[in-house]
Amino acid sequence: MGDRADAVAEKTMTGTTSLSGTNKQNSDSRGPGDVKARSNFAETAFFFPTLSTDENGEVIVKFTIPEALTRWKMMGFAHTKDLQYGSIGNTLVTQKDLMVVPDAPRFLREGDAMNFTAKITSLAEIKLDGSAQLMFFDASIGASIDDKLLGTQNGIQSFTVAKGASTVLSWDIHIPEGIGAITYKVVAKAGKFSDGEEMALPVMTNRMLVTESMPLPIRSKQTKVFTFDKFIAQNNHSTTLRNHKLTLEFTANPAWYAVQALPYLMEYPYECAEQTFSRYYANSIASHIANSSPKIKAVFDSWKSQSPDAFLSNLQKNQELKSLLLEETPWVLDAKDESERKKRVALLFDLNTMSNQLDQALRKLLKMQSSNGGWPWFEGMPDDRYITQHIITGMGHLDHLGIKDIRTDSRTWSMIQNGISYLDEKMRKDYEWILVYDKAHLNDDHLGYDEIQYLYARSYFKDIPLDKRNQKAFDYYKGQAQKYWLNKGRYMEGMIALALSRQDDKKVPMDIIRSLKENAIVSEEMGMYWKENYDGFYWYEAPVEAQALLIEAFDEVAHDQKSVDDLKVWLLKSKQTQDWKNDQGHHRGMLCIAASGYGLAGYRK
């Protein structure tokens, strides 16, 4: 094999198999830098073979496999029209007469000094004299960074390798700061033989990203000077502080924050049920926005036409590296400027893309749902009550806002009905446990977070009747909510108010709203909030989602527009940096932003 690894497997009538490669003649005038490097290292290869026969009537099977130099286990399957079948298995080896095998680490770390080695192996019948070259590139933009890693040393080295032997080459390199991923390329050439390998590696940072924000309270026709003291190294007595990014946020229509948050939901790398539903949720909102007005769609189309291919960097095309970097350094995909942000949003709002991703997410949710109607966190795990209630609540929210008509899609509606049935059964078992183990205290407070979330989720689906055997348990927890709401925290109080209001309770929900309002803090800068708005470990301690739900409660239960506007100010202030920290907060927060806002946010490491 010369510039690429084309593998040819020959299947003879006697059942033997062999794998061979052919080197393509390279002109001696070409240096090692001109050699095409191998870059496809997929661990599996599927193919429909092209069959041909030779002069002896033997069948030759030809196919192309990935470019890794390794040993493969080949399995073949064939059948006739009348369903007779046969199979074959064998071990194949991909190799070249001249092979480059770099000894690269799994990742690099900023500031490290290391010895980068590569083994040169010869299977040729003669001694080979040639040269090898090591090159480095910034994986995100493809620019050469040899000077940063190799310094003044030459990346080209000569080598001599005997027939059937190997030799090792090494380079001293230093990993620079500020590069999220590096692509190395090692190539070698000896006469007519050549080989090379190219692969991207993530670069872990030794720094911690710290976000500092500063409000800019300013009114019409005012001029003020603001100083970001924490961004000045002398003030922090730091010799290593480096400012990463400074962002000024000002908008007369903060609803665009919601639109800009949608790509984050779509690009998150995990495949759990929660993130799958997040993608479904974000695509549903995006589809609704894009289809709501031809003018809006025209704007997105114009943004998308501004060189969308250029927007997709080398880093983003490498999905494996992108996922790894998102886990380690999630800020690497932040939009660098307004133009890039527009392109990212425009790509999200492509109608074909949205339709495909909606269907993919829905099919995955259907596949992950257990036979009893519940969802697990990850496929193969036991069903989980919280994540099931989370998905059912989100579906109800989409329907309540008029974004998705979930009742007209038979797959979606069947999935939701099964989930509701699962939750009804869980609620009844809670009640039966009390009857068996704590019946003497039946009238005491047995209202937990799961039961409150259930009442809220169930309130979206009053048209799905309760089974008779579940009615008594439902009435019990409804009564518990009416009696013990006062000591459940602001988030839970909002859920109870909405759930009871939808059950035609006119008194308790208004009592809850009055209590919330009496205990709220109201200021011109921060809006309306509660001192308990802290970020805890549990889902019911998420301040952004709690604030978003209370906006829903004040709007739907009390129709108090002034309080709603004040609540939105606090939600907007929490968005001064780059993102709301809670995925569920994303869901409701992006739909509850008011029409006013300002802020300055910066990043430092």
MARSE-591138 format. One record per residue (C-alpha): z negated, y, x; residue in three letters. Coordinates in pm, whole numbers. Layout:
BEGIN
{{Z Y X} 'ALA'}
...
***
This chain:
BEGIN
{{0 0 0} 'MET'}
{{89 337 137} 'GLY'}
{{0 657 -45} 'ASP'}
{{-145 479 -350} 'ARG'}
{{-299 142 -431} 'ALA'}
{{-44 -42 -644} 'ASP'}
{{-165 -397 -695} 'ALA'}
{{75 -681 -771} 'VAL'}
{{-68 -1009 -902} 'ALA'}
{{172 -1304 -894} 'GLU'}
{{105 -1594 -1133} 'LYS'}
{{298 -1905 -1035} 'THR'}
{{358 -2219 -1236} 'MET'}
{{111 -2407 -1015} 'THR'}
{{-173 -2173 -1112} 'GLY'}
{{-229 -1998 -778} 'THR'}
{{-274 -1622 -758} 'THR'}
{{-247 -1375 -476} 'SER'}
{{-274 -1001 -443} 'LEU'}
{{-65 -804 -198} 'SER'}
{{0 -443 -115} 'GLY'}
{{285 -274 64} 'THR'}
{{264 22 297} 'ASN'}
{{523 294 251} 'LYS'}
{{677 433 566} 'GLN'}
{{533 771 660} 'ASN'}
{{705 1007 897} 'SER'}
{{517 1046 1227} 'ASP'}
{{564 1421 1197} 'SER'}
{{320 1435 911} 'ARG'}
{{-48 1489 992} 'GLY'}
{{-338 1308 822} 'PRO'}
{{-392 1608 593} 'GLY'}
{{-66 1524 413} 'ASP'}
{{-183 1176 312} 'VAL'}
{{-242 1126 -59} 'LYS'}
{{-601 1009 -109} 'ALA'}
{{-721 751 -360} 'ARG'}
{{-929 906 -640} 'SER'}
{{-931 662 -933} 'ASN'}
{{-1239 442 -889} 'PHE'}
{{-1281 312 -1243} 'ALA'}
{{-1484 -10 -1252} 'GLU'}
{{-1263 -183 -1509} 'THR'}
{{-890 -197 -1579} 'ALA'}
{{-716 -307 -1898} 'PHE'}
{{-342 -358 -1906} 'PHE'}
{{-55 -517 -2097} 'PHE'}
{{132 -691 -1812} 'PRO'}
{{502 -676 -1752} 'THR'}
{{625 -1036 -1718} 'LEU'}
{{929 -1141 -1517} 'SER'}
{{1054 -1461 -1356} 'THR'}
{{1188 -1526 -1010} 'ASP'}
{{1470 -1755 -899} 'GLU'}
{{1235 -2055 -921} 'ASN'}
{{1139 -1985 -1281} 'GLY'}
{{789 -1881 -1185} 'GLU'}
{{629 -1604 -1392} 'VAL'}
{{530 -1286 -1209} 'ILE'}
{{263 -1064 -1364} 'VAL'}
{{273 -704 -1246} 'LYS'}
{{12 -441 -1325} 'PHE'}
{{-155 -131 -1182} 'THR'}
{{-530 -130 -1121} 'ILE'}
{{-773 144 -1006} 'PRO'}
{{-760 252 -645} 'GLU'}
{{-1092 111 -523} 'ALA'}
{{-1067 -124 -224} 'LEU'}
{{-1276 -410 -351} 'THR'}
{{-1281 -757 -504} 'ARG'}
{{-1187 -793 -872} 'TRP'}
{{-1236 -1063 -1128} 'LYS'}
{{-912 -1093 -1327} 'MET'}
{{-904 -1241 -1676} 'MET'}
{{-581 -1292 -1870} 'GLY'}
{{-517 -1402 -2226} 'PHE'}
{{-189 -1506 -2390} 'ALA'}
{{-95 -1643 -2733} 'HIS'}
{{213 -1760 -2920} 'THR'}
{{337 -1656 -3262} 'LYS'}
{{177 -1965 -3417} 'ASP'}
{{-160 -1862 -3260} 'LEU'}
{{-168 -2112 -2976} 'GLN'}
{{-340 -1946 -2687} 'TYR'}
{{-431 -1981 -2324} 'GLY'}
{{-634 -1792 -2066} 'SER'}
{{-656 -1755 -1690} 'ILE'}
{{-920 -1624 -1455} 'GLY'}
{{-906 -1550 -1087} 'ASN'}
{{-1047 -1334 -813} 'THR'}
{{-823 -1065 -666} 'LEU'}
{{-870 -833 -370} 'VAL'}
{{-725 -485 -336} 'THR'}
{{-677 -396 28} 'GLN'}
{{-445 -213 267} 'LYS'}
{{-341 -268 625} 'ASP'}
{{-528 52 710} 'LEU'}
{{-839 130 501} 'MET'}
{{-1075 428 495} 'VAL'}
{{-1424 352 360} 'VAL'}
{{-1649 663 357} 'PRO'}
{{-2025 610 354} 'ASP'}
{{-2104 895 111} 'ALA'}
{{-2444 948 -56} 'PRO'}
{{-2486 949 -437} 'ARG'}
{{-2562 1321 -428} 'PHE'}
{{-2613 1608 -184} 'LEU'}
{{-2894 1861 -164} 'ARG'}
{{-2872 2227 -66} 'GLU'}
{{-2975 2298 292} 'GLY'}
{{-2949 1936 410} 'ASP'}
{{-2802 1858 753} 'ALA'}
{{-2655 1510 770} 'MET'}
{{-2414 1283 949} 'ASN'}
{{-2113 1195 731} 'PHE'}
{{-1955 867 840} 'THR'}
{{-1642 677 747} 'ALA'}
{{-1531 328 852} 'LYS'}
{{-1169 275 952} 'ILE'}
{{-1062 -89 903} 'THR'}
{{-733 -240 1018} 'SER'}
{{-566 -554 883} 'LEU'}
{{-247 -482 1074} 'ALA'}
{{-109 -726 1330} 'GLU'}
{{-115 -464 1607} 'ILE'}
{{-361 -219 1761} 'LYS'}
{{-352 115 1577} 'LEU'}
{{-388 462 1728} 'ASP'}
{{-417 746 1479} 'GLY'}
{{-612 1039 1352} 'SER'}
{{-848 1097 1059} 'ALA'}
{{-946 1418 883} 'GLN'}
{{-1249 1510 670} 'LEU'}
{{-1205 1793 418} 'MET'}
{{-1437 1952 162} 'PHE'}
{{-1358 2144 -159} 'PHE'}
{{-1555 2329 -422} 'ASP'}
{{-1531 2081 -713} 'ALA'}
{{-1536 2352 -979} 'SER'}
{{-1240 2555 -850} 'ILE'}
{{-1073 2331 -590} 'GLY'}
{{-1101 2584 -304} 'ALA'}
{{-1147 2460 53} 'SER'}
{{-1500 2500 195} 'ILE'}
{{-1455 2325 530} 'ASP'}
{{-1594 2624 718} 'ASP'}
{{-1920 2610 519} 'LYS'}
{{-1989 2240 576} 'LEU'}
{{-1821 2166 909} 'LEU'}
{{-1882 2501 1074} 'GLY'}
{{-1679 2543 1392} 'THR'}
{{-1615 2172 1454} 'GLN'}
{{-1271 2029 1392} 'ASN'}
{{-1243 1803 1090} 'GLY'}
{{-971 1598 1265} 'ILE'}
{{-1069 1307 1494} 'GLN'}
{{-861 1053 1682} 'SER'}
{{-934 682 1660} 'PHE'}
{{-821 352 1803} 'THR'}
{{-879 28 1618} 'VAL'}
{{-790 -319 1739} 'ALA'}
{{-608 -583 1534} 'LYS'}
{{-834 -701 1250} 'GLY'}
{{-1122 -479 1365} 'ALA'}
{{-1306 -168 1247} 'SER'}
{{-1432 156 1394} 'THR'}
{{-1665 427 1266} 'VAL'}
{{-1606 802 1272} 'LEU'}
{{-1874 1061 1203} 'SER'}
{{-1902 1435 1138} 'TRP'}
{{-2211 1657 1139} 'ASP'}
{{-2220 1860 817} 'ILE'}
{{-2452 2117 659} 'HIS'}
{{-2477 2152 280} 'ILE'}
{{-2452 2521 176} 'PRO'}
{{-2632 2687 -113} 'GLU'}
{{-2471 2806 -432} 'GLY'}
{{-2215 2527 -483} 'ILE'}
{{-2288 2299 -777} 'GLY'}
{{-2054 2016 -677} 'ALA'}
{{-1850 1925 -370} 'ILE'}
{{-1537 1711 -343} 'THR'}
{{-1494 1529 -11} 'TYR'}
{{-1160 1392 109} 'LYS'}
{{-1127 1156 405} 'VAL'}
{{-775 1058 514} 'VAL'}
{{-641 859 807} 'ALA'}
{{-292 793 947} 'LYS'}
{{-170 565 1222} 'ALA'}
{{206 542 1256} 'GLY'}
{{347 405 932} 'LYS'}
{{0 317 795} 'PHE'}
{{-218 559 599} 'SER'}
{{-508 569 355} 'ASP'}
{{-758 816 212} 'GLY'}
{{-1040 854 -39} 'GLU'}
{{-1140 1152 -251} 'GLU'}
{{-1450 1184 -468} 'MET'}
{{-1678 1454 -611} 'ALA'}
{{-2053 1465 -548} 'LEU'}
{{-2316 1678 -723} 'PRO'}
{{-2523 1917 -512} 'VAL'}
{{-2888 1934 -616} 'MET'}
{{-3060 2267 -573} 'THR'}
{{-3392 2321 -397} 'ASN'}
{{-3460 2617 -620} 'ARG'}
{{-3598 2650 -969} 'MET'}
{{-3414 2865 -1220} 'LEU'}
{{-3653 3124 -1366} 'VAL'}
{{-3542 3337 -1658} 'THR'}
{{-3682 3686 -1695} 'GLU'}
{{-3603 3905 -1993} 'SER'}
{{-3665 4267 -2077} 'MET'}
{{-3633 4426 -2422} 'PRO'}
{{-3442 4752 -2446} 'LEU'}
{{-3596 4934 -2741} 'PRO'}
{{-3369 5233 -2781} 'ILE'}
{{-3262 5442 -3077} 'ARG'}
{{-2963 5657 -3150} 'SER'}
{{-2887 5939 -2902} 'LYS'}
{{-3166 5835 -2662} 'GLN'}
{{-3139 5784 -2285} 'THR'}
{{-3389 5559 -2107} 'LYS'}
{{-3422 5405 -1760} 'VAL'}
{{-3536 5042 -1730} 'PHE'}
{{-3635 4871 -1404} 'THR'}
{{-3632 4496 -1362} 'PHE'}
{{-3927 4480 -1120} 'ASP'}
{{-3937 4100 -1106} 'LYS'}
{{-3582 4092 -972} 'PHE'}
{{-3678 4293 -664} 'ILE'}
{{-3778 4058 -381} 'ALA'}
{{-4015 4307 -220} 'GLN'}
{{-4217 4336 -539} 'ASN'}
{{-4255 3957 -551} 'ASN'}
{{-4335 3923 -178} 'HIS'}
{{-4057 3664 -164} 'SER'}
{{-3820 3592 123} 'THR'}
{{-3613 3335 -69} 'THR'}
{{-3557 3497 -410} 'LEU'}
{{-3193 3519 -505} 'ARG'}
{{-3063 3676 -824} 'ASN'}
{{-2831 3437 -1004} 'HIS'}
{{-2702 3629 -1302} 'LYS'}
{{-2771 3946 -1500} 'LEU'}
{{-2670 3954 -1865} 'THR'}
{{-2675 4252 -2098} 'LEU'}
{{-2673 4157 -2464} 'GLU'}
{{-2593 4411 -2729} 'PHE'}
{{-2416 4357 -3055} 'THR'}
{{-2385 4518 -3394} 'ALA'}
{{-2327 4174 -3546} 'ASN'}
{{-2569 3917 -3397} 'PRO'}
{{-2417 3643 -3611} 'ALA'}
{{-2181 3600 -3311} 'TRP'}
{{-2478 3462 -3118} 'TYR'}
{{-2466 3171 -3361} 'ALA'}
{{-2096 3113 -3296} 'VAL'}
{{-2147 3127 -2919} 'GLN'}
{{-2431 2873 -2944} 'ALA'}
{{-2209 2610 -3107} 'LEU'}
{{-2034 2490 -2786} 'PRO'}
{{-2375 2412 -2632} 'TYR'}
{{-2444 2167 -2915} 'LEU'}
{{-2101 2011 -2868} 'MET'}
{{-2123 1963 -2488} 'GLU'}
{{-2471 1813 -2459} 'TYR'}
{{-2424 1482 -2274} 'PRO'}
{{-2664 1241 -2447} 'TYR'}
{{-2547 989 -2710} 'GLU'}
{{-2865 951 -2915} 'CYS'}
{{-2861 980 -3295} 'ALA'}
{{-3002 1333 -3279} 'GLU'}
{{-2727 1464 -3047} 'GLN'}
{{-2457 1279 -3241} 'THR'}
{{-2574 1453 -3556} 'PHE'}
{{-2592 1784 -3367} 'SER'}
{{-2222 1747 -3286} 'ARG'}
{{-2148 1667 -3650} 'TYR'}
{{-2355 1968 -3760} 'TYR'}
{{-2189 2210 -3515} 'ALA'}
{{-1838 2089 -3601} 'ASN'}
{{-1911 2124 -3972} 'SER'}
{{-2020 2484 -3925} 'ILE'}
{{-1723 2559 -3699} 'ALA'}
{{-1478 2409 -3949} 'SER'}
{{-1634 2610 -4231} 'HIS'}
{{-1607 2934 -4033} 'ILE'}
{{-1251 2869 -3917} 'ALA'}
{{-1134 2785 -4270} 'ASN'}
{{-1321 3068 -4442} 'SER'}
{{-1059 3331 -4364} 'SER'}
{{-704 3332 -4222} 'PRO'}
{{-796 3642 -4019} 'LYS'}
{{-1080 3459 -3845} 'ILE'}
{{-852 3167 -3759} 'LYS'}
{{-591 3410 -3622} 'ALA'}
{{-852 3561 -3388} 'VAL'}
{{-950 3219 -3251} 'PHE'}
{{-585 3121 -3206} 'ASP'}
{{-517 3436 -3006} 'SER'}
{{-815 3365 -2780} 'TRP'}
{{-707 3005 -2730} 'LYS'}
{{-357 3110 -2625} 'SER'}
{{-498 3295 -2323} 'GLN'}
{{-432 3020 -2067} 'SER'}
{{-662 2750 -2209} 'PRO'}
{{-562 2511 -1929} 'ASP'}
{{-691 2755 -1670} 'ALA'}
{{-1020 2762 -1857} 'PHE'}
{{-1065 2389 -1797} 'LEU'}
{{-1185 2380 -1438} 'SER'}
{{-1175 2072 -1216} 'ASN'}
{{-1544 2029 -1281} 'LEU'}
{{-1497 2012 -1658} 'GLN'}
{{-1211 1763 -1625} 'LYS'}
{{-1442 1526 -1435} 'ASN'}
{{-1651 1403 -1730} 'GLN'}
{{-1885 1182 -1526} 'GLU'}
{{-1974 1463 -1286} 'LEU'}
{{-1999 1711 -1573} 'LYS'}
{{-2254 1493 -1756} 'SER'}
{{-2463 1448 -1442} 'LEU'}
{{-2465 1820 -1366} 'LEU'}
{{-2554 1904 -1726} 'LEU'}
{{-2862 1686 -1696} 'GLU'}
{{-2971 1829 -1360} 'GLU'}
{{-2848 2189 -1383} 'THR'}
{{-2754 2271 -1745} 'PRO'}
{{-2661 2631 -1664} 'TRP'}
{{-2349 2534 -1465} 'VAL'}
{{-2132 2551 -1777} 'LEU'}
{{-2256 2893 -1889} 'ASP'}
{{-1966 3126 -1958} 'ALA'}
{{-1919 3358 -1662} 'LYS'}
{{-1773 3646 -1859} 'ASP'}
{{-1665 3754 -2207} 'GLU'}
{{-1310 3625 -2160} 'SER'}
{{-1431 3277 -2069} 'GLU'}
{{-1678 3279 -2357} 'ARG'}
{{-1397 3362 -2599} 'LYS'}
{{-1185 3076 -2464} 'LYS'}
{{-1475 2832 -2493} 'ARG'}
{{-1536 2933 -2853} 'VAL'}
{{-1164 2927 -2934} 'ALA'}
{{-1134 2572 -2801} 'LEU'}
{{-1425 2470 -3020} 'LEU'}
{{-1256 2621 -3325} 'PHE'}
{{-933 2425 -3282} 'ASP'}
{{-890 2265 -3624} 'LEU'}
{{-743 1940 -3493} 'ASN'}
{{-1021 1902 -3239} 'THR'}
{{-1287 1973 -3500} 'MET'}
{{-1139 1721 -3742} 'SER'}
{{-1131 1447 -3478} 'ASN'}
{{-1481 1516 -3352} 'GLN'}
{{-1621 1533 -3705} 'LEU'}
{{-1477 1194 -3784} 'ASP'}
{{-1595 1046 -3453} 'GLN'}
{{-1950 1173 -3504} 'ALA'}
{{-1960 1048 -3864} 'LEU'}
{{-1830 704 -3765} 'ARG'}
{{-2091 681 -3490} 'LYS'}
{{-2371 781 -3731} 'LEU'}
{{-2250 514 -3974} 'LEU'}
{{-2247 256 -3697} 'LYS'}
{{-2595 350 -3574} 'MET'}
{{-2755 337 -3921} 'GLN'}
{{-2963 22 -3968} 'SER'}
{{-2915 -213 -4262} 'SER'}
{{-3237 -75 -4417} 'ASN'}
{{-3094 281 -4415} 'GLY'}
{{-3289 420 -4117} 'GLY'}
{{-3156 556 -3787} 'TRP'}
{{-3288 474 -3438} 'PRO'}
{{-3305 726 -3156} 'TRP'}
{{-3054 522 -2958} 'PHE'}
{{-2829 240 -3074} 'GLU'}
{{-3007 -94 -3048} 'GLY'}
{{-3358 54 -3082} 'MET'}
{{-3577 13 -3395} 'PRO'}
{{-3521 258 -3680} 'ASP'}
{{-3729 576 -3663} 'ASP'}
{{-3867 768 -3959} 'ARG'}
{{-3861 1113 -3802} 'TYR'}
{{-3499 1102 -3680} 'ILE'}
{{-3390 963 -4019} 'THR'}
{{-3563 1251 -4198} 'GLN'}
{{-3408 1492 -3948} 'HIS'}
{{-3055 1368 -4023} 'ILE'}
{{-3108 1359 -4401} 'ILE'}
{{-3252 1712 -4391} 'THR'}
{{-2955 1837 -4188} 'GLY'}
{{-2709 1681 -4432} 'MET'}
{{-2892 1845 -4720} 'GLY'}
{{-2888 2177 -4541} 'HIS'}
{{-2511 2161 -4487} 'LEU'}
{{-2465 2087 -4857} 'ASP'}
{{-2713 2356 -4968} 'HIS'}
{{-2528 2621 -4766} 'LEU'}
{{-2192 2516 -4910} 'GLY'}
{{-2060 2406 -4568} 'ILE'}
{{-2004 2038 -4654} 'LYS'}
{{-1958 1878 -4994} 'ASP'}
{{-2135 1558 -4895} 'ILE'}
{{-2107 1403 -5240} 'ARG'}
{{-1726 1383 -5242} 'THR'}
{{-1698 1177 -4922} 'ASP'}
{{-1788 820 -5018} 'SER'}
{{-1885 724 -4661} 'ARG'}
{{-2119 1021 -4618} 'THR'}
{{-2272 993 -4963} 'TRP'}
{{-2335 619 -4927} 'SER'}
{{-2495 681 -4586} 'MET'}
{{-2725 949 -4731} 'ILE'}
{{-2824 737 -5031} 'GLN'}
{{-2921 451 -4799} 'ASN'}
{{-3121 693 -4584} 'GLY'}
{{-3302 834 -4889} 'ILE'}
{{-3386 481 -5005} 'SER'}
{{-3531 406 -4660} 'TYR'}
{{-3748 720 -4668} 'LEU'}
{{-3870 653 -5023} 'ASP'}
{{-3986 310 -4911} 'GLU'}
{{-4165 455 -4606} 'LYS'}
{{-4346 708 -4827} 'MET'}
{{-4455 435 -5071} 'ARG'}
{{-4591 222 -4786} 'LYS'}
{{-4801 520 -4669} 'ASP'}
{{-4951 542 -5016} 'TYR'}
{{-5011 168 -5038} 'GLU'}
{{-5193 175 -4703} 'TRP'}
{{-5438 429 -4847} 'ILE'}
{{-5493 215 -5155} 'LEU'}
{{-5576 -87 -4937} 'VAL'}
{{-5777 69 -4656} 'TYR'}
{{-5912 403 -4781} 'ASP'}
{{-5910 397 -5159} 'LYS'}
{{-6262 542 -5177} 'ALA'}
{{-6128 863 -5024} 'HIS'}
{{-5802 871 -5218} 'LEU'}
{{-5857 1233 -5321} 'ASN'}
{{-5922 1348 -4965} 'ASP'}
{{-5654 1504 -4743} 'ASP'}
{{-5401 1233 -4651} 'HIS'}
{{-5105 1471 -4613} 'LEU'}
{{-4944 1430 -4271} 'GLY'}
{{-4647 1586 -4097} 'TYR'}
{{-4418 1294 -4187} 'ASP'}
{{-4502 1321 -4556} 'GLU'}
{{-4444 1698 -4558} 'ILE'}
{{-4109 1660 -4383} 'GLN'}
{{-4021 1388 -4633} 'TYR'}
{{-4097 1613 -4934} 'LEU'}
{{-3878 1885 -4780} 'TYR'}
{{-3590 1646 -4701} 'ALA'}
{{-3613 1486 -5046} 'ARG'}
{{-3598 1825 -5220} 'SER'}
{{-3229 1856 -5124} 'TYR'}
{{-3144 1543 -5323} 'PHE'}
{{-3307 1569 -5664} 'LYS'}
{{-2996 1409 -5813} 'ASP'}
{{-3079 1080 -5636} 'ILE'}
{{-3336 923 -5870} 'PRO'}
{{-3659 776 -5744} 'LEU'}
{{-3714 407 -5800} 'ASP'}
{{-3992 352 -6055} 'LYS'}
{{-4208 176 -5799} 'ARG'}
{{-4194 487 -5574} 'ASN'}
{{-4267 749 -5840} 'GLN'}
{{-4647 720 -5826} 'LYS'}
{{-4651 761 -5448} 'ALA'}
{{-4419 1063 -5468} 'PHE'}
{{-4640 1228 -5729} 'ASP'}
{{-4946 1159 -5513} 'TYR'}
{{-4804 1336 -5206} 'TYR'}
{{-4667 1618 -5418} 'LYS'}
{{-5023 1671 -5548} 'GLY'}
{{-5157 1650 -5193} 'GLN'}
{{-4916 1927 -5090} 'ALA'}
{{-5025 2147 -5381} 'GLN'}
{{-5391 2095 -5291} 'LYS'}
{{-5407 2090 -4909} 'TYR'}
{{-5126 2323 -4795} 'TRP'}
{{-5361 2588 -4655} 'LEU'}
{{-5454 2404 -4333} 'ASN'}
{{-5114 2263 -4234} 'LYS'}
{{-4973 2535 -4008} 'GLY'}
{{-4700 2792 -4073} 'ARG'}
{{-4407 2556 -4025} 'TYR'}
{{-4546 2296 -4264} 'MET'}
{{-4645 2565 -4515} 'GLU'}
{{-4284 2680 -4525} 'GLY'}
{{-4162 2324 -4585} 'MET'}
{{-4417 2275 -4863} 'ILE'}
{{-4321 2604 -5029} 'ALA'}
{{-3951 2510 -5035} 'LEU'}
{{-4014 2151 -5148} 'ALA'}
{{-4246 2252 -5434} 'LEU'}
{{-4023 2541 -5541} 'SER'}
{{-3732 2300 -5579} 'ARG'}
{{-3964 2078 -5786} 'GLN'}
{{-4009 2371 -6030} 'ASP'}
{{-4360 2462 -5914} 'ASP'}
{{-4380 2840 -5963} 'LYS'}
{{-4740 2907 -5854} 'LYS'}
{{-4817 2725 -5526} 'VAL'}
{{-4499 2833 -5340} 'PRO'}
{{-4570 3201 -5416} 'MET'}
{{-4933 3154 -5305} 'ASP'}
{{-4803 3016 -4976} 'ILE'}
{{-4565 3310 -4929} 'ILE'}
{{-4847 3559 -4997} 'ARG'}
{{-5072 3381 -4746} 'SER'}
{{-4799 3378 -4482} 'LEU'}
{{-4734 3747 -4533} 'LYS'}
{{-5104 3839 -4512} 'GLU'}
{{-5142 3659 -4178} 'ASN'}
{{-4819 3780 -4020} 'ALA'}
{{-4788 4033 -3738} 'ILE'}
{{-4528 4304 -3797} 'VAL'}
{{-4398 4544 -3531} 'SER'}
{{-4091 4761 -3493} 'GLU'}
{{-3982 4588 -3173} 'GLU'}
{{-4066 4224 -3248} 'MET'}
{{-4024 4215 -3623} 'GLY'}
{{-4237 3974 -3829} 'MET'}
{{-4400 3672 -3666} 'TYR'}
{{-4726 3481 -3633} 'TRP'}
{{-4956 3453 -3335} 'LYS'}
{{-4930 3072 -3360} 'GLU'}
{{-4562 3092 -3258} 'ASN'}
{{-4609 2887 -2941} 'TYR'}
{{-4385 2617 -2803} 'ASP'}
{{-4572 2287 -2821} 'GLY'}
{{-4475 1929 -2743} 'PHE'}
{{-4429 1799 -3097} 'TYR'}
{{-4139 1874 -3330} 'TRP'}
{{-4363 2061 -3574} 'TYR'}
{{-4467 2297 -3293} 'GLU'}
{{-4114 2432 -3232} 'ALA'}
{{-4141 2812 -3283} 'PRO'}
{{-3770 2887 -3326} 'VAL'}
{{-3718 2621 -3589} 'GLU'}
{{-4040 2725 -3764} 'ALA'}
{{-3923 3087 -3777} 'GLN'}
{{-3581 2984 -3908} 'ALA'}
{{-3735 2771 -4181} 'LEU'}
{{-3969 3054 -4286} 'LEU'}
{{-3664 3278 -4319} 'ILE'}
{{-3528 3016 -4557} 'GLU'}
{{-3859 3013 -4749} 'ALA'}
{{-3894 3393 -4785} 'PHE'}
{{-3531 3413 -4895} 'ASP'}
{{-3519 3122 -5140} 'GLU'}
{{-3874 3125 -5279} 'VAL'}
{{-3972 3493 -5273} 'ALA'}
{{-3633 3667 -5254} 'HIS'}
{{-3805 3911 -5015} 'ASP'}
{{-3513 4063 -4824} 'GLN'}
{{-3724 4307 -4620} 'LYS'}
{{-3941 4026 -4484} 'SER'}
{{-3629 3818 -4419} 'VAL'}
{{-3484 4100 -4210} 'ASP'}
{{-3810 4139 -4015} 'ASP'}
{{-3824 3764 -3953} 'LEU'}
{{-3469 3769 -3821} 'LYS'}
{{-3561 4037 -3568} 'VAL'}
{{-3814 3800 -3403} 'TRP'}
{{-3555 3522 -3404} 'LEU'}
{{-3305 3753 -3240} 'LEU'}
{{-3558 3862 -2977} 'LYS'}
{{-3611 3498 -2885} 'SER'}
{{-3236 3479 -2810} 'LYS'}
{{-3250 3752 -2545} 'GLN'}
{{-3192 3505 -2261} 'THR'}
{{-2914 3252 -2329} 'GLN'}
{{-3012 2982 -2575} 'ASP'}
{{-3269 2881 -2831} 'TRP'}
{{-3472 2603 -2675} 'LYS'}
{{-3490 2369 -2972} 'ASN'}
{{-3185 2190 -3110} 'ASP'}
{{-3316 2207 -3464} 'GLN'}
{{-3381 2575 -3409} 'GLY'}
{{-3014 2600 -3322} 'HIS'}
{{-2931 2454 -3660} 'HIS'}
{{-3115 2700 -3879} 'ARG'}
{{-3136 2984 -3627} 'GLY'}
{{-2761 3014 -3598} 'MET'}
{{-2738 3060 -3974} 'LEU'}
{{-3025 3305 -4010} 'CYS'}
{{-2951 3581 -3757} 'ILE'}
{{-2956 3930 -3905} 'ALA'}
{{-2716 4215 -3841} 'ALA'}
{{-2895 4410 -3567} 'SER'}
{{-3002 4339 -3211} 'GLY'}
{{-3016 4437 -2849} 'TYR'}
{{-3151 4296 -2524} 'GLY'}
{{-3117 4245 -2152} 'LEU'}
{{-3161 3911 -1985} 'ALA'}
{{-3130 3801 -1625} 'GLY'}
{{-3171 3488 -1416} 'TYR'}
{{-3332 3445 -1080} 'ARG'}
{{-3389 3141 -864} 'LYS'}
***
